[in-house]
Amino acid sequence: MRIDYSFRVVRDLMSSNPEDYGGNPALRIPSLQTPQGVWFGALNVCRELWRRSSPRPRVVWPEDLDEPVLANAQELVLQAMATEVSLIMGKLADASDSNAHHAKMRKGLVNMMSWLEENARSALAALPPQRDLSYLEVTLFCLVTHLQFRDVLPTASYSELNDFCQRFATRASIQETPYRFDT
């Protein structure tokens, strides 16, 4: 989007202080602080960044996904991301990996990734060709690469998803914003 920004790191993901999360009462990231106020959550942040960009790229938003494979792919990507966060937070809290809830979350994550592996090609092909970007593509890329980055789930066996990520990673915006642990 070519927008100037500054980045503030949440140093302690176990913090229960909303100010550590940009004022988000849900104690979650991301938050975007602007002169008009704070935007909570990835979709709100993406929309506001898009509104501030010039020229505005042609973006396909979740509400534009009017085919089941597209809508289901977006839903499963977001659910998988939420599950990943729960697994990461459980690990940070020293929760047992052997409890039934943890096992169900991990099984659900594997099931969602398998569905995405099987359906990613048809879902991505169904996106409108006259786009610059879609929220689905961004979130899918973030999910697959973050699973590996945070060592939540090995992704090597997901060839379709990895092929997509390799293609998507050639975008300048991806190359300029790699994942990294902040110290």
Residue pairs with C-beta under 8 A, 6 or more apart in sequence:
1 49
1 50
1 52
1 53
1 57
1 173
2 53
3 49
3 52
3 53
8 22
9 182
10 20
10 21
10 29
11 20
11 182
12 20
13 88
13 89
13 92
14 89
14 92
14 93
15 21
15 27
16 27
18 24
18 25
18 27
20 27
21 27
21 28
21 29
21 31
22 29
22 30
22 31
22 32
22 33
22 38
22 40
23 31
23 33
23 38
24 31
24 38
24 40
26 40
28 40
28 41
30 41
30 42
30 45
31 38
31 39
31 40
31 45
32 38
32 39
32 44
32 45
32 48
32 49
34 48
34 52
39 45
39 47
39 48
42 139
43 62
43 135
46 135
46 138
47 61
50 56
50 57
50 59
57 132
57 133
58 130
58 131
58 132
58 133
59 131
59 132
59 133
59 134
59 135
60 127
60 128
60 131
60 133
60 134
60 135
60 136
61 134
61 135
62 71
62 74
62 135
62 136
64 128
65 71
65 73
65 74
65 136
67 126
69 119
69 122
69 123
69 126
70 123
70 126
70 127
70 136
72 115
72 119
72 123
73 116
73 119
73 120
73 123
73 136
73 140
74 135
74 136
74 139
76 112
76 115
76 116
77 116
77 136
77 139
77 140
77 143
78 139
79 108
79 112
80 109
80 112
80 113
80 116
80 143
81 139
81 142
81 143
81 146
83 105
83 108
83 109
83 112
84 109
84 143
84 146
84 147
84 150
84 152
84 153
86 105
87 102
87 105
87 106
87 109
87 152
88 150
88 152
90 102
95 102
96 102
106 153
109 152
109 153
110 153
113 147
113 153
113 155
113 158
113 161
116 140
116 158
116 161
117 158
117 159
117 160
117 161
118 160
120 140
120 160
120 161
120 164
121 160
123 136
124 136
124 137
124 164
127 134
127 136
127 137
137 168
140 161
140 164
141 164
141 165
141 168
141 169
141 174
144 155
144 158
144 161
144 162
144 164
144 165
145 165
145 169
145 179
146 152
146 179
147 153
147 155
148 154
148 155
149 179
155 161
155 162
156 162
168 174
169 175
